[in-house]
């Protein structure tokens, strides 16, 4: 069984969280972790939205 990010040891290190229909995106200092919804269909449009919303998190890297 998988542990949701918010219930894991990583929860205290989340810098930014974006919730969309396809699921939750968690931004950390050097990476992004995604928990997709069951049977989610990921489109380029959805990925572009995440990139746009999360870009500020990694602007200096």
C-alpha angles and dihedrals in degrees: 000000000000124000116228114238093243090057095047135085088262094067094090091054098055111123097183137004126201120187118199135163091266089053146264128332118197119196119205130179095278107007147033123234121199130200104194122204116250110274092006117165110217116210131188087245091058092048090049090053091053091047091051095046095043100039093096090060092065101028094122096045 
